[in-house]
Amino acid sequence: MASNPPARCCTIGVKHEGEPKGELKKIGDISTYFAYPEDKQTANAILVLTDVIGHEFNNAQLLADQFAANGYFVVMPDLFQGDPIPLNRPADFDIMAWLQKSGPEGKGHGPGQTDPVVEKVIKEMKSNLGVKKLGSVGYCFGAKYVARFSAKGKGIDVGCMAHPSFVDAEEVKAMRAPLSIAAAETDQIFPVEKRRETEDILKEHDIPYQMSLYSDVEHGFAVRADMNNKRAKFAKEAAFLQHVQWFDEYVKGKRDSAA
């Protein structure tokens, strides 16, 4: 495995100030947050795959808006069938039980439940919403599905991740999309040995890749950092700009990406 399973650090953090500018609509029966660039064009798009706090979390919607402000059509679906984890759950909350069996009707939140959501959204984006080039950024939980849908023919052309969790080594090996990873110095989910394992896989791979390590931050910093902490604020903003630059190069540019 290239990153460990989720833990309590996946559910704690700080809610950010700001009023989201996008809108919630449906793709089929999937609640989805949409944010548009100023010119309303949809050819260059970003699919945001969230952490376990979900697509209605203020921080996630503000991030989606920021990508849109940088010229991208942004789509951020509900990956959890209306069953995300509220921010700052008690310490005894069993996230593995939630993943495995406590979703709607006991279905859980593994690939069997999440893959169909991502697949349906990508199909809608590329068939009916005018998307020509699709980048995707995954935070924590969502990173696994960036990897899974960056395999050949799965639909994601350019990938980004921040503090990934539950990503299998074989999923990384199967990726065909250029990949940029923002990692935290202190992260029990993506610790140094998992970063090194991922690096070893990528350096033997044939895709462009980048991994940036941010000091003085923990797992979740790219979404839930304390913005009153100067170093955490810088790292969050730098990770966002890292991903914008990657998308500008491989989505808007003419560099190689997934077929």
VOGU-3710 file (C-alpha; in Angstrom, 3 decimals, decimal comma):
1> masnpparcc> 0,000/0,000/0,000  1,306/3,466/-0,934  -0,607/5,151/1,898  -2,243/3,916/5,084  -5,976/3,681/5,881  -7,782/6,787/7,184  -7,700/7,626/10,889  -8,985/10,336/13,252  -6,688/12,957/11,708  -8,864/12,686/8,594
11> tigvkhegep> -11,802/14,267/10,442  -10,324/17,119/12,485  -9,436/20,662/11,515  -10,606/24,261/11,243  -13,553/25,603/9,265  -12,477/28,476/7,037  -14,202/31,819/6,644  -15,780/32,838/3,369  -18,996/32,529/1,396  -18,959/29,931/-1,414
21> kgelkkigdi> -19,989/31,258/-4,826  -20,879/28,021/-6,597  -24,119/26,073/-6,627  -25,411/22,661/-5,668  -27,119/20,738/-8,471  -27,687/17,100/-9,338  -25,929/14,728/-11,690  -28,566/12,042/-11,804  -29,214/11,389/-8,120  -25,774/12,669/-7,024
31> styfaypedk> -25,681/16,009/-5,214  -22,836/17,985/-6,797  -21,189/21,362/-6,252  -20,513/23,323/-9,452  -18,196/26,315/-9,783  -17,618/28,084/-13,097  -14,773/30,192/-14,455  -15,481/33,782/-15,359  -15,983/32,941/-19,052  -18,301/30,004/-18,187
41> qtanailvlt> -16,316/27,708/-20,479  -16,244/24,017/-19,520  -13,562/22,556/-21,818  -10,862/22,617/-19,117  -12,235/21,070/-15,961  -11,278/19,878/-12,506  -13,046/17,105/-10,651  -12,593/17,646/-6,909  -12,743/14,420/-4,894  -13,113/15,371/-1,265
51> dvighefnna> -11,971/14,141/2,087  -14,520/12,433/4,342  -16,062/15,762/5,417  -17,688/15,871/1,995  -18,772/18,268/-0,724  -20,938/20,532/1,426  -18,019/21,436/3,724  -17,373/25,167/3,466  -13,595/24,691/3,081  -14,017/22,306/0,158
61> qlladqfaan> -16,435/24,643/-1,613  -14,044/27,570/-1,164  -11,254/25,472/-2,720  -13,527/24,617/-5,651  -14,265/28,324/-6,106  -10,534/29,106/-6,094  -9,889/26,589/-8,869  -12,744/28,161/-10,841  -11,224/31,614/-10,323  -8,099/30,226/-11,987
71> gyfvvmpdlf> -10,038/29,455/-15,158  -11,432/25,953/-14,591  -14,911/24,463/-14,654  -15,089/22,642/-11,311  -17,319/19,730/-10,321  -17,323/18,301/-6,787  -19,742/15,405/-6,151  -21,063/13,841/-2,971  -18,959/10,686/-2,662  -20,806/9,428/0,424
81> qgdpiplnrp> -24,502/9,099/-0,497  -25,456/11,793/1,976  -23,372/10,255/4,766  -20,171/12,304/5,218  -18,376/12,609/8,554  -19,011/15,918/10,361  -15,902/17,943/11,181  -14,231/17,232/14,530  -16,037/14,038/15,441  -15,309/12,592/18,931
91> adfdimawlq> -12,026/10,758/19,432  -13,838/7,416/19,768  -15,506/7,677/16,341  -14,706/4,488/14,401  -13,825/5,640/10,906  -13,066/2,120/9,718  -16,560/0,987/10,734  -17,956/3,951/8,802  -15,929/2,961/5,759  -16,899/-0,683/5,925
101> ksgpegkghg> -20,499/-0,905/7,041  -22,146/2,197/8,482  -23,147/4,013/5,312  -26,748/4,194/4,060  -28,357/0,788/4,491  -25,048/-0,521/5,814  -23,338/-0,257/2,435  -20,169/1,458/3,618  -17,891/3,708/1,605  -15,375/1,555/-0,236
111> pgqtdpvvek> -14,628/1,337/-3,960  -17,794/-0,704/-4,512  -19,876/2,283/-3,448  -17,607/5,129/-4,566  -16,404/3,974/-7,989  -19,900/4,174/-9,539  -20,304/7,763/-8,318  -16,994/8,886/-9,815  -17,612/6,965/-13,022  -21,058/8,515/-13,482
121> vikemksnlg> -19,788/12,043/-12,855  -16,844/11,686/-15,256  -19,148/10,315/-17,944  -21,528/13,247/-17,519  -18,686/15,765/-17,595  -17,159/14,392/-20,782  -20,396/13,586/-22,622  -22,894/16,311/-21,724  -21,011/19,108/-19,957  -18,492/19,888/-22,680
131> vkklgsvgyc> -15,318/18,818/-20,902  -12,381/18,166/-23,220  -9,523/17,842/-20,699  -10,120/16,631/-17,172  -7,867/17,185/-14,196  -8,742/15,858/-10,774  -7,541/16,642/-7,273  -8,151/14,269/-4,384  -7,842/15,194/-0,732  -7,219/12,350/1,733
141> fgakyvarfs> -10,059/9,863/0,930  -10,507/11,321/-2,548  -6,892/10,685/-3,557  -7,555/6,966/-3,902  -10,103/7,679/-6,622  -7,791/10,054/-8,454  -5,416/7,094/-8,687  -8,113/4,594/-9,665  -9,573/6,798/-12,405  -6,186/7,840/-13,764
151> akgkgidvgc> -5,698/4,335/-15,126  -5,879/3,963/-18,907  -9,332/4,671/-20,250  -10,854/5,642/-16,896  -11,270/9,326/-17,703  -8,902/11,429/-15,578  -6,232/13,055/-17,730  -4,206/14,875/-15,042  -3,980/14,039/-11,329  -3,225/15,869/-8,096
161> mahpsfvdae> -3,353/14,654/-4,500  -2,930/16,151/-1,054  -2,137/13,978/1,977  -3,496/10,794/0,321  -5,019/7,937/2,277  -5,852/4,315/1,437  -4,079/4,393/-1,941  -2,790/0,980/-2,993  0,619/0,614/-4,606  -0,987/-1,189/-7,532
171> evkamrapls> -3,294/1,780/-8,085  -0,303/4,087/-8,358  1,425/1,683/-10,760  -1,657/1,670/-13,001  -1,845/5,465/-13,291  -1,361/7,022/-16,713  -1,976/10,657/-15,735  0,739/13,145/-14,712  0,665/13,298/-10,907  1,426/16,017/-8,354
181> iaaaetdqif> 1,359/15,202/-4,616  1,335/17,660/-1,700  2,466/15,889/1,476  2,587/16,851/5,149  5,724/16,454/7,246  3,695/14,906/10,077  1,264/12,357/8,682  0,539/8,910/10,077  -1,499/8,121/6,971  1,210/9,101/4,470
191> pvekrreted> 4,380/8,843/6,595  7,946/8,929/5,343  8,058/5,230/4,486  4,899/5,509/2,378  6,181/8,638/0,687  9,370/6,777/-0,139  7,428/3,758/-1,413  5,370/6,039/-3,650  8,484/7,817/-4,891  10,128/4,493/-5,700
201> ilkehdipyq> 7,072/3,476/-7,735  6,885/6,776/-9,584  10,566/6,998/-10,474  10,239/3,627/-12,250  7,011/4,779/-13,917  6,666/6,591/-17,238  4,440/9,483/-16,116  5,558/12,985/-15,086  5,335/13,390/-11,333  6,034/15,833/-8,542
211> mslysdvehg> 5,979/15,424/-4,757  6,304/18,432/-2,456  6,734/18,064/1,302  5,501/20,857/3,563  7,081/21,312/6,985  5,260/22,086/10,232  1,891/20,764/9,029  -0,129/17,609/9,590  -2,472/15,400/7,590  -5,398/17,434/6,269
221> favradmnnk> -3,529/20,740/5,992  -4,521/21,408/2,367  -8,208/21,556/3,351  -8,472/22,058/7,111  -5,394/24,068/8,144  -5,604/26,643/10,938  -5,367/29,864/8,970  -4,264/31,725/12,107  -1,095/29,629/12,067  1,300/31,407/9,716
231> rakfakeaaf> 3,192/28,303/8,604  0,035/26,221/8,143  -1,590/29,023/6,145  1,448/29,275/3,888  1,547/25,495/3,333  -2,152/25,319/2,473  -1,875/28,159/-0,012  1,351/26,805/-1,491  -0,173/23,337/-1,995  -3,118/24,919/-3,803
241> lqhvqwfdey> -0,797/26,905/-6,066  1,268/23,758/-6,666  -1,825/22,041/-8,020  -2,967/25,031/-10,070  0,444/25,169/-11,724  0,270/21,435/-12,464  -3,176/21,771/-14,035  -2,074/24,832/-16,005  0,801/22,817/-17,438  -0,984/19,560/-18,225
251> vkgkrdsaa> -4,656/20,502/-18,616  -4,421/23,899/-20,289  -1,020/23,185/-21,848  -0,055/20,658/-24,482  1,995/18,294/-22,366  1,490/14,541/-22,423  -1,326/13,185/-20,282  -3,510/10,113/-20,024  -5,141/8,744/-23,132
//
